[in-house]
Amino acid sequence: MVIYCKMGCSFLPKKLTLAGLVLAVAFPAGMWLLQPRPALVVEETRGARTVWAVPAREGETFYLRYIHSVNRRRVEDTYRVLGGEIVLTETRFEAQGAGLGYMGEGVESARNGWTIISGLHRRLPVLYLRVGSIADHCLVIRDTEFHLWDRVPPFSLVAIRVRPLDRLHCWVISWRGQPGGYGGAQASGFLLR
């Protein structure tokens, strides 16, 4: 039913106008939330359960920080998201230890008590990692820290990779698994992208 005003203009009933407005806002918002885009994903290899995900831009840098299980000193690896893969670009450590040290790749330097190996370009389609009981493995992206042992038991094997995922899925994964039931936008950073 169309209603006409005194000047001859027509308008729809309020219910239809409100429904159109809701649809005009909800449809683009839904498309934005459901559009697949690259995400940094952490999956438990047993059961293939996704425990954490965050949208990741091409060229974006993230870090893996942990405590070395033998010498109990800090280690930090720097990665970038390039071409749908993870690329190791730098590693730094406070002291030599098993598996640490210069292996002829990249450029070694020292700064502020750290040994730094930069200039790396090691492509990793999947980064497999055994969650340590001492290491406190922590992924850091956009100033958001994700401690792996908060979501998976020590000694679990996880796969870290880049794969297409929508913002809504990233948010649900982060919300569902955050300690104390908290999470959402703060944990995943999904609204920032």
N, C-alpha and C positions, 0 to 999 in steps of 0.2 A: 504494500500500500504506500503510495506516494502522497505526501502532504504538501500543499501549496500555501505560501504566505500571502499576505495582502498585495505584495508587489509582484507576484507571479513567479517567484523563485521556488524551486522544489527542494525538499530535503527528506532524508530517510528518517524513520523512527529512531529514537535514541538507542534502542537495543541493537539495531543493525549497525549504526555508526560506531558504537562501542566495540562490537564484535569485529568490525573492519579495522579499527585502530589496534586492537589486541593482535589480530592476525598480521597486520603490517609491521608490528614490532617483533612478534614471536617468530615469524618465519625467518627473517634475516638473522636473528639471534640464534635460532636453532641451526641454521646453516653454518654459522660461525663456529658454534660449539661442536658440530659433527664433521667439519671438514678435516680429512686426514692430513697430517703434517708430520715431519720428522720429530721423533721423541727419543730421548735417552731413557732406556728401559732396563730395569734390573729384574731378572727372572730366576726363580729357583729352578735348577735343572731337574730335580726330582719332582715330577708332577707339573712342570712347566707353568707354575703359578707366577704371575707378574706381581712383584711386591712393591715396586715403586716406578713411577714414570713422570717425566717432565718434558714439555716441548723443548726442542733444541734447534736453534737456527744454524744454517750453514755457516761454517767458520767459527762457531761459538766455542769458547774454551771452558773446560771443566777440569777439576782436580780430583785425584785419589790420594788421600792422606792416610797414613797408618804408622804404627809403631813396629819396628823390625822385631821379629820374634826371638832372634839370637842376641843382638847387641842392645835391644830395648831403646833404640834411638829413632827419631822421627825420619820418615821418608815421605816425599811428595812427588807424585808423577803428574805431569801436565799433558792434557789431551785436547784435541780439537775435533769437531764434527766436520768431516769433509767427504762429500760425495756419498753420503749414506753410510759412512764407516767411521770408526774411531781411529784417530791417528795420534800416537805417542810423539810429543814434540820435545819434551824435556823431563829429566828426572833429577831430583836433588835429595841429598841425604847428609846427615850430620856426622856419620862415622861409617867406615868400611864394615861390611858384614857379608854373610853368605848370600850370594846372588847380587851383591852390589859392587859397583866399581866400573872403571872405564874398560870397555870391551872393543875399542877401536872404531866405534861409530859415534859421530857427533863431535862436539868440541868440549873438552873438560876445562873447568875453571873452578876457582874457590872464591867465596864471598861470605863474609860475616859468619864464619864457622861452618858453612855448608860446602859440600862438593857438588858442583852443578855440571850436568852433562846436557848441553843444549844442541840445537841444530839437528835433532832427530826427526825422522819422518817414517816411523814404523806403523804401517797400516794394519789394523786389527778388525776384521769383520765382526768378530766376537771377542770380548775380553772375559776369559774365564777366571774366576777368583774363588779361592777357598776362604770362607769367612773365618777369621782367627779368633781365638779366645783371649789373646793378649793384644792383638793388632789394633782393635777398634777402627776397622776400615771405615772411612768416611768419604763419601762423594760430595763435592762442593760445586755448585753451579749457581751463578747469579747470587752469591752470598747466602744461598740456602744450603744447609748441611744435612746430609742423610747418612746416619750411622747404620751400617748394614746389620749389626747385631741387635738393633731395635726391631727388626722384622724377620730375621731368620736366625735359627740356632747356630752357635759356633760349629765349625767344621762343615757347614753346608756349602755345596758348590753352587755358585750363582753365575749367570751369564749376563754380561752388560753389553748392550748393543744399541744401535740406532735402527728404529723401524717406524713405519707410518702408524700414527695413533691420533685419535681426535682428542680435543681439549677436555671434553666431558669424561672420556675414559680415563685420562690422566688424573682428573680431579677425583673421580670415584675411587681409583686405586689409592691415591694419597689419603683421602678421607677415611677409607675403610681400614687402612693399616696403621694409622698414626697412633702412637701410644696415648692412651686416655681418650680415644675417639676424636681427638682434635686433628686438624689438618687442613684439607681443602686448599684454598688459594695460597695460603702461606707455605704449605708444604710442597706444592707442586709448581707454583709460579705460573699456573695456566692462564690466569687473567692478564698477565703481563705481555703476552705475545699476541 
